[in-house]
Amino acid sequence: MKRINIQRAAWTGAIALSGICLTQSSLLARSQRHHQYNRISNTDVKFISRASQDGLAEVQLGELAQRRGASRAVRDFGRRMVEDHTKANDELIRLGGQRGVLPPTTKGKKHIGEYNRLSRLGSVAFDRAYMHDMVRDHVRAIGNFRSEADHGTDHNVATFASRTLPTLEMHLRMAREIAAQVGS
């Protein structure tokens, strides 16, 4: 009887130990999958950073256009930039946070210089320079977003870029039309 109890205890212990090992093994595997999931390439990180800084600049320049624009079309375009780029920036911050990437919350030196240059212009000159810059900036942004959509390694970041492209393309069409109206 004592021998049977010892065998049962041994079997029970072995089963419990194997359960612990299986649990630890599955937790380790889940942890590794989670780590792999959160791993993001340098290219994707650079895209998030660049898109975030560009988006912040679009919002601030859009606010400036609403205040300084001579043309109603320029002021309305500025309002549209604030709305659309704020929405995209919020999504980019959320997406970056999910990937462990904190997007910049300030503009880069290039954007600061652009803002300072535009803020010193009179209204009519502002309209021309702002719309010229908006065409140039949106051509560049479309190239960056298209590259990320086509070649990004993180599925969610590439999907964000792909979903945002039509809005950027619409912005470019609008910017070209308004630039022609204001003589840019």
C-alpha positions as CSV (number, residue, x, y, z in Angstrom):
1,M,0.0,0.0,0.0
2,K,2.8,2.4,0.9
3,R,4.5,1.5,-2.4
4,I,1.4,2.4,-4.4
5,N,1.1,5.7,-2.7
6,I,4.7,6.5,-3.4
7,Q,4.2,5.7,-7.1
8,R,1.0,7.8,-7.2
9,A,2.9,10.7,-5.6
10,A,5.7,10.3,-8.1
11,W,3.3,10.2,-11.1
12,T,1.4,13.1,-9.7
13,G,4.6,15.1,-9.2
14,A,5.8,14.2,-12.7
15,I,2.5,15.3,-14.3
16,A,2.5,18.5,-12.3
17,L,6.1,19.2,-13.2
18,S,5.4,18.6,-16.9
19,G,2.5,21.0,-16.7
20,I,4.7,23.6,-15.2
21,C,7.3,23.1,-17.9
22,L,4.6,23.2,-20.6
23,T,3.2,26.4,-19.1
24,Q,6.6,28.0,-18.9
25,S,7.4,26.9,-22.4
26,S,4.1,28.3,-23.8
27,L,4.6,31.6,-21.9
28,L,8.2,31.9,-23.3
29,A,6.9,31.1,-26.8
30,R,4.1,33.7,-26.4
31,S,6.6,36.2,-25.1
32,Q,8.9,35.7,-28.0
33,R,6.0,36.0,-30.5
34,H,4.9,39.2,-28.7
35,H,8.5,40.6,-28.8
36,Q,8.8,39.7,-32.5
37,Y,5.4,41.4,-33.1
38,N,6.6,44.6,-31.5
39,R,9.9,44.6,-33.3
40,I,9.9,47.2,-36.0
41,S,12.5,48.0,-38.7
42,N,14.6,51.1,-38.7
43,T,13.0,52.0,-42.0
44,D,9.5,51.9,-40.4
45,V,10.8,53.9,-37.4
46,K,12.2,56.6,-39.8
47,F,9.0,56.7,-41.7
48,I,7.0,57.2,-38.5
49,S,9.4,59.9,-37.3
50,R,9.4,61.8,-40.7
51,A,5.7,61.5,-41.2
52,S,5.1,62.8,-37.7
53,Q,7.4,65.8,-38.1
54,D,5.9,66.6,-41.5
55,G,2.4,66.3,-40.2
56,L,3.1,68.6,-37.2
57,A,4.5,71.1,-39.7
58,E,1.4,70.9,-41.9
59,V,-0.8,71.6,-38.9
60,Q,1.2,74.6,-37.8
61,L,1.5,76.0,-41.3
62,G,-2.2,75.4,-41.8
63,E,-2.9,77.4,-38.7
64,L,-0.7,80.2,-40.1
65,A,-2.5,80.0,-43.5
66,Q,-5.8,80.5,-41.7
67,R,-4.5,83.7,-40.1
68,R,-2.3,85.1,-42.8
69,G,-3.8,84.0,-46.1
70,A,-5.1,86.7,-48.4
71,S,-7.2,84.3,-50.4
72,R,-10.2,82.4,-49.0
73,A,-9.0,79.4,-50.9
74,V,-5.7,79.5,-49.1
75,R,-7.4,79.9,-45.7
76,D,-9.8,77.1,-46.4
77,F,-6.9,74.9,-47.5
78,G,-5.0,75.7,-44.3
79,R,-8.1,74.6,-42.3
80,R,-8.2,71.4,-44.3
81,M,-4.5,70.8,-43.5
82,V,-5.1,71.3,-39.8
83,E,-8.1,68.9,-39.8
84,D,-6.6,66.1,-41.9
85,H,-3.1,66.2,-40.6
86,T,-4.2,66.3,-37.0
87,K,-6.3,63.2,-37.6
88,A,-3.4,61.4,-39.3
89,N,-0.9,62.5,-36.6
90,D,-3.2,61.1,-33.8
91,E,-3.4,57.8,-35.6
92,L,0.4,57.8,-36.2
93,I,1.0,58.5,-32.4
94,R,-1.3,55.6,-31.5
95,L,0.3,53.3,-34.1
96,G,3.8,54.2,-33.0
97,G,2.9,53.6,-29.3
98,Q,1.6,50.1,-30.2
99,R,5.0,49.5,-31.8
100,G,7.1,51.0,-29.0
101,V,8.0,54.0,-31.1
102,L,7.4,57.5,-29.7
103,P,7.0,59.8,-32.7
104,P,8.5,63.3,-32.3
105,T,6.3,66.0,-30.9
106,T,8.1,68.9,-32.4
107,K,9.0,70.1,-35.9
108,G,12.5,69.6,-37.3
109,K,14.8,72.5,-38.1
110,K,13.8,72.5,-41.7
111,H,10.1,73.0,-40.7
112,I,11.0,75.7,-38.2
113,G,12.9,77.6,-40.9
114,E,10.0,77.2,-43.4
115,Y,7.5,78.5,-40.8
116,N,9.7,81.5,-39.9
117,R,10.2,82.4,-43.5
118,L,6.4,82.2,-44.3
119,S,5.4,84.1,-41.2
120,R,7.4,87.2,-42.3
121,L,5.7,87.5,-45.6
122,G,2.8,89.8,-46.5
123,S,-0.6,88.2,-47.3
124,V,-0.3,88.0,-51.1
125,A,3.3,86.8,-51.0
126,F,2.4,84.4,-48.2
127,D,-0.3,82.8,-50.4
128,R,2.1,82.2,-53.3
129,A,4.9,80.9,-51.1
130,Y,2.7,78.8,-48.9
131,M,1.0,77.1,-51.9
132,H,4.3,76.6,-53.6
133,D,5.6,74.9,-50.5
134,M,2.4,72.8,-50.1
135,V,2.8,71.4,-53.7
136,R,6.5,70.6,-53.0
137,D,5.8,69.1,-49.5
138,H,2.9,66.9,-50.7
139,V,4.9,65.6,-53.7
140,R,7.6,64.6,-51.2
141,A,5.1,63.2,-48.7
142,I,3.4,61.1,-51.4
143,G,6.7,59.6,-52.3
144,N,7.5,58.7,-48.7
145,F,4.1,57.3,-48.0
146,R,4.0,55.3,-51.3
147,S,7.5,53.8,-50.5
148,E,6.3,52.8,-47.0
149,A,3.1,51.3,-48.4
150,D,5.0,49.3,-50.9
151,H,8.1,48.3,-48.9
152,G,7.3,48.8,-45.2
153,T,8.1,45.7,-43.1
154,D,5.5,46.4,-40.4
155,H,2.0,45.5,-41.8
156,N,0.2,48.1,-39.7
157,V,2.5,50.9,-40.5
158,A,2.4,50.0,-44.3
159,T,-1.4,49.9,-44.1
160,F,-1.5,53.3,-42.4
161,A,0.7,54.7,-45.2
162,S,-1.5,53.1,-47.9
163,R,-4.8,54.3,-46.3
164,T,-3.4,57.9,-46.0
165,L,-2.1,58.1,-49.6
166,P,-5.5,59.1,-51.2
167,T,-5.8,62.0,-48.8
168,L,-2.3,63.2,-49.5
169,E,-3.0,62.9,-53.3
170,M,-6.2,64.9,-52.8
171,H,-4.2,67.6,-50.9
172,L,-1.7,67.7,-53.8
173,R,-4.5,68.2,-56.4
174,M,-6.0,71.0,-54.3
175,A,-2.6,72.6,-53.7
176,R,-1.9,72.7,-57.4
177,E,-5.2,74.2,-58.2
178,I,-4.9,76.9,-55.6
179,A,-1.3,77.6,-56.5
180,A,-2.4,78.3,-60.0
181,Q,-5.1,80.6,-58.7
182,V,-2.7,82.7,-56.6
183,G,0.0,82.8,-59.2
184,S,2.5,80.5,-57.5
